[in-house]
Structure formats: C-alpha cells, structure tokens
C-alpha cells in the first residue's frame, strides 16, 4: 500500500481524509467510529455562540425576576457555562480517547467571544481550531470592507491569543478571495478551508411556504474549491483543505493534485456511511501505485496553476472558451 500520510496545519495525518464539522463528529461514540473507519483527522461539530445564546435565553425566559433581581442573569449565565462546558468536555474526551488529530470548530458573534472561546478550547486540548467565518451580510448599509474587516480582526486576535494552529473556513463570497486568503495568512491563520457550504431556503410553490433547501452537496459543487485551490496553492503559503462536493476517490485525488493538503468529507459520509472510508483509501492507494507515486507528497500540488502546463484552464477565460469558442 502507498504511503498516504501527510501534514496539515502542522499536524501529522495518517491520510488526508478528514471528517468535516457535522453531526457525525458531535459525540465521543461518533468520533471513535470515525477513527476506527480510518479517517486521518476530524473537525468537531461547531460550537455556535448564537446557538448558546438562543438556548440560554429560552432557559431563562420563564424565570420570575421579581422574586430575585439577579435571577435571570444567574440562570442565563449558568446555562451558557453548561453548554460551553459540554463542548469543552467533548474536546477533552476526544483527545484522551481518539488517536487522530482533533480539530475544534467555532463560530462567534463578536471578537471578544472568539478569543474567549478559543482560549478555552485550546486549554481543553484541541490540536487545532477551525474558525467558521460566516455572517449573512443582508444589511444594504453594511459594506463588504466592514464585514471582511470584522473577519480579519477576529482571526488576528484569535491567532495571537492561542498557540495551536488556526484555520479559517470561508464561503466564496469575497470582493477579492485571493487577497483575503493572503490577508488571513498574514493575520496568523495556518490554513484555509474552501468552501463553507451555507444552508439556504427554498420555496414550495404549492403550499406557498418557505422550506429548507437540500442540505447535502452534489458532485457538481466540487469544481469551485478545485478551481480556487489550484489558483492559490503555491502563491499563498497556507495549507488548503478542500470541502464541499467531494464524493469519491477521484474527487479526493483531484483536490490533492491541485494543492489541497487535506480533503474534508461530509455528505459522502452521510450517504455512504463510514464503511466508505476504507474503500476510498484503497482506491487512493491503488491510483498512486498505478501512477508510480509512493507518497502523497510526490503528487500533491503538481497541477496547481503555478505548476500546471495549461494554467489558463483554471482561469476565467475557460468560461468564454467553453461557451463561444474563443481561444
């Protein structure tokens, strides 16, 4: 079998396949199942400050504050501590019992919370931290620079506050994604995950109701991270993880060829189960041996834009060539 080991965020992985942040990594039982299946690392289900606030608010909303003036704040504070402590306990237990790198995931609403939670997650023993950067910028008066400036400030503060590697998980909607990725590197981020797949609504035209859209990715979505990782790998010195749309071994191989250091799976694990992982690794190994590669490092990034014989295929003019035949 070929050597599938690799390095991501300064961590040694037995292979580049990582369980993405989801409900599949939300309990110690599921985490140990991921390890047993052969995954190289895992990203824990995200700790969302917004969810913590929502749950603690519901806990405290029926408290009669007239009985004690501080009752609401006491209950709300206790509820928040309980929820955050439960997440930190999961980090601690995962580190004690799992033999693969454990990457925590965090989404906060303020820079102060990013730093506070990040420090506690580091103290709990996480090997690295993935910052789930997402803000629905639906205010017409809120500019792109203000939104993105908040992201950069949060990453800069967190990277300065902790000693574990920090990665940022991004969506594709940036004024200049290439510039932003470079800035996140300058902010102190060790890696970038492309891309965050946001859940979106749909509309039922018969019942006239808003409904959830399909939450699972399709293989067609893989080309977006493939394109951007290829364009930026080698030009921005950061570790890229591919996410969204990778459903099989060829998809993994393609992402590694264009420069991804790790490939995060979610939908494929939901739809095919963890038994899919050994088959995927066997296919990856067989492909490597068939092409004469003894290790992942030998072919990782060989088709990124900087090293590809046809770099223009990854650029926007591919769209023009495909549609109108201009060369």
Secondary structure, DSSP 8 states (H G I E B T S, - for coil): --B--EEETTEEESSSEEE-SSGGGSSHHHHHHHHHHT-SEEE---EEHHHHHHHHHHHHTT--TTT-TTHHHHHHHHHHHHHHHHHHHHHHHHHHH-SSEEEEEEE-SSHHHHHHHHHHHHHHT-SEEEEE-------TT--HHHHHHHHHHHHHHHHHH-SSEEEEEE-S--TTHHHHHHHHHHHT-SEEEE------EEEETTTTEEEE---S--GGGHHHHHHHHHHHBTTB-SEEEEESS--SHHHHHHHHHTT-SEEEESHHHHHH-THHHHHHHHHHHHHHHHTT-SBGGGTTTTTSTTT-TTGGGGSTHHHHHHHH---
